[in-house]
Amino acid sequence: ATQTKSADVERADSGIGQMPARKWRNRASETLSSLQAWEAHRPCTDCGERDLPVETDVQNCNQRRADLCEKCCKRRTERKESVLEFVNTEASYGEDLRIIKEEFYLPMQAAGLLSQEQLLGIFSNIQELIDLNENFLEILQEEIDQAFDQGDDDLMTVCIGEIFLEFVNMLPAFQTYCLQQSSSVNMLNALEKEKELLRIFLNVSQNDNTALRRMNLRSFLMAPLQRVTKYPLLLSRIIKATTEYHPDHGSLREAKSRIESHLEHINMKTKQEGNTWTLRSFRQDSKKKREVINIEMRETALKTVGWLREETRFVMEGCLQLAQPPDGQWVKKGSKTLKFQNMQVLLLVNMKRVSESSLESAEPGPVKDAVLILIRDKNNGKFHLLREPLRLSNCIVSTDPDCDDTFELIEIRREAFVFRDSDRARTHHWFRQIRRYSRELGSWKKRRNALPNIMISTPHTRP
């Protein structure tokens, strides 16, 4: 009786009757059942599907795995294995490069077995490949360590494609080595027959040096060729295990396309030089063909200006229409009076690197020089320059409101050029980029505010 009275008083105080309380308990029970049902069929965090396994968190012993469907769980495992394979094989390749230097190059140099010219002929740019591998591997390892430190055991935050594109300048170094491989092997064979001490050194090294794993020098010299042809395969494995919503998916595909284009370019160059060997062939498509042409033009431009590859940035490149007006009256008459010809144009900037740790620093250094390269259409399988490069430090770029589909570039005391693109917006973009660098360079422009009439009418400038 006492308990009943106490309960009555409690219900009276709370204001909740017996029926509402029962309804609330039923609703809470239904909500809990709904939550449990949703938890049993919750969507996968990667693909959004609701085909998660029946196992509970206790059975999985891993909350992050419990949020994934079986397909995505397997995909993450495959992606992690592919990423680690990429990094581990890059480390193994680096070890082979160091063996070439420390077990062959340096001992042969110290013993005077070969001259410096002969060593360069056999080992080519092996030191450049070593430096590139060390920098590339350092960034890769830092990304892996950082992912593990942040609890990302699946390495989902590691973006191999982005890192590869940052170090895309290592591909021309591979090209230099591959193109010299045939002559290097021929020189090594000839010197080994000629020099007995060299032959003894190579035999003893192969048989007694445990670091060489019973491999000869020729096998190690093939390491860069084997590595560069393996990049597309390794990237394909990572792409296959990476969902299209991953932020690195596009970069991975771009990286794979870039390396395949370089391999096709290397094969083309070897055929032109009369070599019988070729690297692994890849399916040609229009995009790769265009990229091969771009690689050829960049090589022609770099050879012309003589800049270091790691300090050169290709700001813009593409086809422009070019005309050379005979006088300054073309603006009044209109651009229709000009005779335009198609020209491949490249805007190159020479910049100092801020950091030596990577080939392309996130913050570009100061601009040392900028040029415009004009290349005629391909003739007899080779590109030809229209003229020497246009140094923007000696040029004035301007546009006229009456001819907004063109812009004019005047080389002081020399020539004038009129450019336009088939797309007006792209013409304006070319104009802004070229004008930007022409204004940045040249101390006379800073003093005189880059006024063309002052510069042209002044016969002499102060140093």
N, C-alpha and C positions, 0 to 999 in steps of 0.2 A: 504493500500500500504506500509506503514511504517513497519507494522508487517511482511509482506511478505519479505521485504528486510532484515529485522533483522534475520528472520529465514533462509534466503538464506546464509547470512554471517555466521551464526552459523553452518550450515551444511558444508559450505566450510572450516571453521576453524577446525571442528572435523574430517573431512575426511570421514564421514559416509554418504553414499547416502540414498535416500528414500527407495529403495528396500532392501538393507542389514538391515536397521533399522527395517523394517517390518518383515523380516525373524527372526531377533533376538528376537523381541517381541513375535512372534509365538512360537519360540523355548522355551523361558522362560515360556510362558503359558503352553506348553506341559509338561515341566519339573515339574512345579507346580502341574499340574494335576496328573502326575505320582507319585509325593511325597504324594499327598493327597490320591491317590488310594492305595499306599503301607501302608500309615498310617491307612487306613480303614481296611487293611488285614495284619497288621504287625504280625510277629510270636510271640508266647507266650514265655516269658523269661524262663519259667520252662520246658516246653515240646517241644517248637519249632513249634507247630501246628499253623495254621492260621485261627482258628475258633473263634476269639475274638468276643465278643458281639458288637452290633452296637452302643451302648451308647458311648457318647463322654466323655472327661475328666470332663467337666462341670457337666454332669449328674452323673458321678461317684464321683466327688469331691475328687479323690484320684489318683495320677499319677501312683503309684506302682500297684494299682488294675487294671488300664487301660492297663497295660502291660501283664496281665494274661488272659488266656482263662477261661471260666466259670468252667471247670473241675478242673484246677489248683487253681483257686481262692477258690473253695470249699475245695480242699485238704489242702491248707494252713490254712484255718480256722479250719478244723478238727485236723490238726497237732498241732496248737497252743492250742486248747482245750485239746488235749491228753497230751501235755507237762505240761500244768498248772494243769491238774488232777493228774499227777504223782507227782508233787511238793506239791500240796495241801494235797493229801492223805498221803504223807510222813510226812508232818507237823502234821496232825491229829494223825497219828500213834505215833509220838513223844510225843504228849500231853498225850496219853493214857499211855505211858511208864512213864512219869513224875508223873501221878496220882498214878500208882502202887507204885512208890517210896515214894512220899510225903504224900499220903493219907493212905497208908497201911503199907509199910515197916518201914518207920521212926517212926510213932506213935506206932506200935507194938514193935519196938526195944526200944523206950524210956520208954514205960510202962512196959517193961519186960514181955510181954505176952508170948513170945517164946524165946528160947535160940538162940544163934548165929548159931548153927548147924541146928536148925529147920528152921530158917529164910533162910539159904542158901539152904536147901532142898526144900523149897516152891518157893522161888523167883529165884533160880538158878543164872545165869549170867546176871541178868537184868541190872546191872550197865554197863556191857560191851556193851549191846545193846543200852543203852541210849547214851553212848559216841559215838558209831558208827553213830547213827541217827543224833546226833548234828553236827558231822563233815560232814556227807553226805549232810544234809539239808543246811548247811552253804554254801557249794560249789554250790549246785543247785540254791540257792537264789541269790548268787553272779552272776551266769551266766544269770539268768533272768533279774536282775537289769542292768547288763552291756548291754544286748541286747536292753532293752528299752532306755537306755541312748544314745545308738548309733543310735537310730531311727529304729531299727529292731522290728517293732510292731508285725510281724508274728512269731518272735522267731526262725527264720530260722538258726541263728548262734548258737543256743543252741544245744549242742550235748549230749543228755542224755546217749546214748550208751557208749561214751568215758568215761564219768564221772562214770558210773556204773562199767565199767571194772577197773577203778582206785581204786574203793572201793570193789573189788571182795572178799577181805579178810573178809568182814562182813558175807559172806555166811557160813563159818564154825562156827561162833558165833551163827547163827540161828540154825545150826545143833545141837550144844551143848544144846541149850534151848529146841528144839523140842524133842530130845531123852530123856530128863529128865521130860517132861511134864506129862507123865502118873504117874510116881512116885511122882511128886509134888502134883498132884490133890489127889492122894490116901493119902498122908501125911496130906494134909489140911483137908480132910474129917475125918481122924482119930483124929486129934488134936481138931477139932471143936466139936466132940462128947465128947472128954475127958476134955476139958477146957471150963468151963462156961463163964469166962470173955472174952475169945476169941470169943465165939459165940455171946455174947451181943455186943461186939465191932463191929463185922461184920454186925449184924442186924441194929444197930443204924447208922452206916456209910451209909448203903444202903438206909435207909429211910430218914435220916435227912441231909446228906451231898449233897448239890446241885451239887457239882463238879462231882459226880459220875453218874449223870443222871439216878438214880434208878437202876444202874447196880451193881451186886455183884462182889466180888474179882475174882471168877472163870471166869467171862466174860472178865475182863481185862487181866487176865493171858493168854487168848487165842489170844490176839492182835498180838504177834510176829508170831504165826502160820498162822493167817489170812493174815498178811502182806507178808510173804515170798511166800505164794501161790498166791498172787495177782500180784506179779512182772511180771510173764510171760504174763498175760492178759494185763496189762498196757503197756508193751513193744510191744506186738502184735498190739495194737491200734496205737502206734506211728509209727511202721514199715509200717502199712497199709497206713498211711497218709504221708509217706516220700518217695519221688521219689528215684529210684535206683541210680540216679546221685548225690544224696546228700552225702557229705563226712561222715556223721554219719550212713549211711545205713548199711554198713558192721559191724560196731561196735554194732549197735542195734541187729542185728541177732546173733552175737557172744555172747552178753550179755544174750539174751533170751536162747540160747543153754546152757550157763554155769549154769544159775539158774535152768533150767529144769533138768540138769544132777545132780545137788546137791539135788534136791527134790527126784529124783529116788534113789539116794544114801541113803537119810534119810529113805525112805520107806524100802529099803533093810535092813538097820541096825535095824529098828523097828521089822521087821519080825524075824531077827536073835535073838533079845532079847526077843522074845515071846510076844510082844505087839500086840493087836488086831487092834488098830487104825492105819491109814495110811493117809498121805497127799494126795492131789489131784494127780491122775495118769496122765502121759503124754505118748504120743506115743513113743515107743522105736525105735531107729534106730542105725545103727552101730557106728555113730559118738558119740552119747550120751552114748552108752555102753562103748566105749573106754574112754570117759571122766570120767565115774563112776569109772572105774578101776584106772585111774590116781589119782582120789581123794582118793581112798583107799590107794594107795601106798604113796601118800604125807602124809596122816595121820600116816601111819606106820613109815615113816622117821622122822616126827616131834616128835613122841612119843619116838623114839630111841635116838635122839640127845638132846631132852629136851629144845629146843630153843623156844623163844616167836614167835608166828606166824607172828606178824607184823614186826619182825626184820629178818625174813627168806625169802630168795629169791631162787626160783627154777630156776637155770640157764639152765640146760639141763636135759632131762629125756627121756628114751627110751630103746629099746632092744639092747644089745651088746653081742658079742661072747667073752667069757673069757676062758683063759687057764692059768695054773700054771706050768711053765717049771721046770723040776727037777734040771737043771743046767743052766749055762750061755752059753752053746754051741748051743742053739737052733737057734741063728742067722746064724751060719755057715751052719747048716743043713737045715734051711728054716722053715717057719711057717707050712708047710704041715706035719711036724713031730709032731706037737702039737695037743692035743685033746681038742677041743673047746666045750663049752656048752653055751646055751642061758641063758642070765641073764638080769633082769631089773635093770637098773643103773640110779641113780638120783644124780646130782651134786647140792649140797645145799651150799649156802653162808649165813653167819650170818653177818648182816650189821647194824650199828647204823643209826637211822633215823635222818636226818638233820633237818626236820621240824616236829612238832607235829600236824600241822593242817590237814595233810592228812596221810593216811596209807601207801601210796607208794609215796615217794618224787620223783620229777623229777630228782634231783641230788642225786644219792646214796651216803650214808655216807661211812666212812672207813670200810674196811673188817676186822672183828674180827676173823672169823674162816671160814673154808671151808672143807667140807667132801664129800666123795663119798660113797653112800649107795648101797650095792649089795643085790638084792632081788631075791630069787628063784621064779620060776613060781608058780602060785596059786595052793595050795594043800589043799583039804578039806575045800574050801571056805575061806581060810586065806592065807595071804602072810607071808613068813618066810625069815629072814635075812640069808645070807650065812655066815656072820661073823660080828663082830663089825665094825662100820664105819671106813673108811680109812681117817684119818686126813691128808690133803694135806700139812700141815706144817711139817709133818714128812716123806714126800714122794718126790721122784725124778722121773720126767717124761722125757722120751727120746724116740727117734725114730732112725731107722737105714736106710740109703739109700737103702740097699739091701732088706729090708722088708718094703717097703713104704705103704703096706696095713695094717700094725699093728703099735701099739706103746706099750711101756713097762712102767709100773709103779712099782717102787721099794719102799717098805716101809722099812726104815732104820732098819737094824739089825733084820728084820723079814722075809717078804715074797716078792715075785715078781709076778706080774700079767701081762699078755699080753692081750690086747684088740683089737678088730676090729669090724667094722660095715659091713653090707652087701654092703653098698655103700662106695667106697673109699673116696669120697669127704667128706662124713659125718664123716668118721674115722678121717680125718685130722682136721675137725672142733672140734670134741671131744678132740683131742690131744691139740689143741691150747688153748681151754678153760681151761682144767685141768692144763696144764703147766703154764698158766697165774696166776692162783691162788696159785699154789704150789710155784711159784717164789716170789709172794707178801708176803707170810707168812713165819715166822721163822727168828729170828734175825741172826742165824748162816748162813743163806743163803746170807744175805746182807753183812756180813763180808767176806765170802769166795766165793762170786760170784756164789753160788749154784753149785759148781763143784762136781759131784758125786764121783769121785775117791778120792778127799781129804776127803770128809765126811765119806766114807765107810772105808778108810784105817786108819782113826783117831779113836782110841779106846775111847777117852774122849773129851768132848767139854767144853769150858769155859762157865760159866754162863753168 
